Amino acid sequence: MRLSTEQVIADVADVLYLDPAAVDYEVSLRDQGMDSVRLMDLVERWRSAGVERIDFITLAENSRLGEWIEVLETLQDGGE
Protein backbone atom coordinates (compact mmCIF):
# COMPACT_ATOMS: atom_id res chain seq x y z
CA MET A 1 0.00 0.00 0.00
CA ARG A 2 1.23 3.47 -0.86
CA LEU A 3 0.71 6.42 1.45
CA SER A 4 -0.99 9.26 -0.36
CA THR A 5 -0.29 12.91 0.34
CA GLU A 6 -3.85 13.18 1.65
CA GLN A 7 -3.25 10.33 4.11
CA VAL A 8 -0.01 11.89 5.36
CA ILE A 9 -1.80 15.20 5.94
CA ALA A 10 -4.70 13.42 7.67
CA ASP A 11 -2.30 11.50 9.94
CA VAL A 12 -0.39 14.64 10.89
CA ALA A 13 -3.62 16.51 11.55
CA ASP A 14 -4.88 13.61 13.65
CA VAL A 15 -1.89 13.60 16.03
CA LEU A 16 -2.02 17.41 16.28
CA TYR A 17 -5.81 17.41 16.88
CA LEU A 18 -6.30 19.75 13.92
CA ASP A 19 -8.48 19.80 10.86
CA PRO A 20 -6.36 18.67 7.88
CA ALA A 21 -6.97 22.04 6.19
CA ALA A 22 -5.44 23.80 9.21
CA VAL A 23 -2.02 22.12 8.90
CA ASP A 24 0.40 24.55 7.25
CA TYR A 25 2.93 23.03 4.81
CA GLU A 26 5.51 25.76 5.29
CA VAL A 27 5.37 26.40 9.05
CA SER A 28 7.46 24.18 11.30
CA LEU A 29 5.38 21.33 12.63
CA ARG A 30 7.01 21.95 16.01
CA ASP A 31 5.36 25.37 15.98
CA GLN A 32 2.06 23.65 15.20
CA GLY A 33 2.31 21.35 18.24
CA MET A 34 4.41 18.40 17.07
CA ASP A 35 6.48 16.75 19.79
CA SER A 36 8.59 13.60 20.01
CA VAL A 37 5.74 11.39 21.23
CA ARG A 38 3.50 12.40 18.32
CA LEU A 39 6.41 11.99 15.94
CA MET A 40 7.02 8.42 17.10
CA ASP A 41 3.31 7.71 16.65
CA LEU A 42 3.58 8.82 13.02
CA VAL A 43 6.73 6.79 12.42
CA GLU A 44 4.96 3.66 13.67
CA ARG A 45 1.82 4.38 11.64
CA TRP A 46 3.79 4.87 8.46
CA ARG A 47 5.98 1.82 9.03
CA SER A 48 2.83 -0.22 9.53
CA ALA A 49 1.50 1.24 6.28
CA GLY A 50 4.56 -0.05 4.42
CA VAL A 51 7.14 2.76 4.62
CA GLU A 52 9.54 0.57 6.58
CA ARG A 53 12.59 2.81 6.15
CA ILE A 54 11.05 5.93 7.69
CA ASP A 55 12.69 6.83 10.98
CA PHE A 56 12.43 9.32 13.80
CA ILE A 57 15.67 11.14 12.98
CA THR A 58 14.71 11.79 9.36
CA LEU A 59 11.43 13.37 10.38
CA ALA A 60 12.92 15.25 13.33
CA GLU A 61 15.53 16.87 11.07
CA ASN A 62 12.83 18.10 8.67
CA SER A 63 10.28 20.22 10.43
CA ARG A 64 7.83 21.14 7.66
CA LEU A 65 5.02 19.01 6.28
CA GLY A 66 6.08 19.70 2.69
CA GLU A 67 9.51 18.23 3.46
CA TRP A 68 7.96 15.16 5.09
CA ILE A 69 5.81 14.51 2.05
CA GLU A 70 8.88 14.67 -0.20
CA VAL A 71 10.83 12.28 2.08
CA LEU A 72 7.94 9.80 2.20
CA GLU A 73 7.52 9.91 -1.59
CA THR A 74 11.24 9.28 -2.07
CA LEU A 75 11.24 6.35 0.35
CA GLN A 76 8.18 4.83 -1.29
CA ASP A 77 9.80 5.18 -4.71
CA GLY A 78 12.81 3.20 -3.48
CA GLY A 79 15.15 6.13 -2.92
CA GLU A 80 17.25 6.91 0.10
The 8 nearest C-alpha neighbors of each residue, nearest first, counted from 0:
[[1, 49, 48, 2, 50, 3, 75, 47],
 [0, 2, 3, 75, 49, 48, 50, 72],
 [3, 1, 6, 0, 4, 7, 48, 45],
 [2, 4, 6, 5, 1, 7, 72, 8],
 [3, 5, 7, 6, 8, 68, 2, 9],
 [4, 6, 8, 3, 7, 9, 2, 10],
 [7, 5, 9, 3, 8, 4, 10, 2],
 [6, 8, 4, 10, 9, 5, 11, 3],
 [7, 9, 5, 11, 6, 10, 12, 19],
 [8, 10, 6, 12, 7, 11, 19, 13],
 [11, 9, 13, 7, 12, 8, 6, 14],
 [12, 10, 8, 13, 14, 9, 7, 15],
 [11, 13, 17, 19, 15, 9, 10, 14],
 [12, 14, 10, 16, 11, 15, 9, 17],
 [13, 15, 11, 16, 12, 37, 10, 17],
 [14, 16, 12, 17, 13, 32, 11, 33],
 [17, 15, 13, 14, 12, 18, 11, 19],
 [18, 16, 12, 15, 19, 21, 13, 22],
 [17, 19, 21, 20, 12, 16, 22, 13],
 [20, 18, 12, 21, 9, 22, 8, 17],
 [19, 21, 18, 22, 23, 17, 12, 8],
 [20, 22, 18, 19, 23, 17, 12, 24],
 [23, 21, 19, 20, 12, 24, 17, 18],
 [22, 24, 26, 25, 21, 64, 20, 28],
 [25, 23, 64, 65, 26, 63, 22, 27],
 [24, 26, 23, 63, 27, 65, 64, 28],
 [27, 25, 23, 24, 63, 28, 30, 31],
 [28, 26, 63, 62, 29, 30, 25, 31],
 [27, 29, 31, 30, 33, 62, 63, 26],
 [30, 28, 33, 32, 27, 31, 34, 62],
 [31, 29, 28, 27, 32, 26, 33, 62],
 [30, 32, 28, 29, 33, 27, 26, 15],
 [31, 33, 29, 30, 15, 28, 34, 37],
 [34, 32, 29, 28, 31, 37, 15, 38],
 [35, 33, 37, 36, 38, 32, 29, 28],
 [34, 36, 38, 37, 39, 33, 59, 55],
 [37, 35, 39, 38, 34, 40, 33, 41],
 [38, 36, 40, 39, 34, 35, 14, 33],
 [37, 39, 35, 41, 40, 36, 34, 42],
 [38, 40, 42, 36, 41, 37, 35, 43],
 [41, 39, 37, 43, 38, 42, 44, 36],
 [42, 40, 44, 38, 39, 43, 45, 37],
 [43, 41, 39, 45, 40, 44, 46, 54],
 [42, 44, 46, 40, 41, 45, 47, 39],
 [45, 43, 41, 47, 42, 46, 40, 48],
 [44, 46, 48, 42, 47, 43, 50, 41],
 [47, 45, 51, 50, 43, 49, 48, 44],
 [46, 48, 44, 45, 49, 43, 50, 51],
 [49, 47, 45, 46, 50, 44, 0, 2],
 [48, 50, 46, 47, 51, 0, 45, 1],
 [51, 49, 46, 45, 52, 53, 48, 75],
 [50, 52, 46, 49, 53, 47, 45, 48],
 [53, 51, 50, 54, 74, 46, 79, 49],
 [54, 52, 51, 50, 42, 46, 57, 55],
 [55, 53, 57, 56, 42, 52, 58, 51],
 [54, 56, 58, 57, 59, 42, 39, 38],
 [57, 55, 59, 58, 54, 60, 61, 53],
 [58, 56, 60, 59, 55, 54, 61, 53],
 [57, 59, 61, 55, 60, 56, 67, 54],
 [58, 60, 56, 61, 57, 55, 62, 38],
 [61, 59, 57, 58, 56, 62, 55, 63],
 [62, 60, 58, 59, 63, 66, 57, 67],
 [61, 63, 27, 28, 60, 59, 29, 64],
 [64, 62, 27, 66, 65, 28, 25, 61],
 [63, 65, 24, 67, 66, 68, 28, 62],
 [64, 66, 24, 68, 63, 67, 69, 25],
 [67, 65, 69, 64, 63, 68, 61, 70],
 [68, 66, 64, 70, 69, 65, 71, 63],
 [67, 69, 71, 65, 66, 70, 72, 64],
 [68, 70, 66, 72, 67, 71, 73, 65],
 [71, 69, 67, 73, 72, 68, 74, 66],
 [70, 72, 74, 68, 73, 69, 75, 67],
 [73, 71, 75, 69, 70, 74, 76, 68],
 [74, 72, 76, 78, 70, 71, 75, 69],
 [75, 73, 78, 71, 77, 76, 72, 79],
 [74, 76, 72, 77, 73, 71, 50, 1],
 [75, 77, 73, 74, 78, 72, 71, 79],
 [78, 76, 74, 75, 73, 79, 72, 52],
 [79, 77, 73, 74, 76, 75, 72, 70],
 [78, 74, 77, 73, 70, 52, 76, 75]]
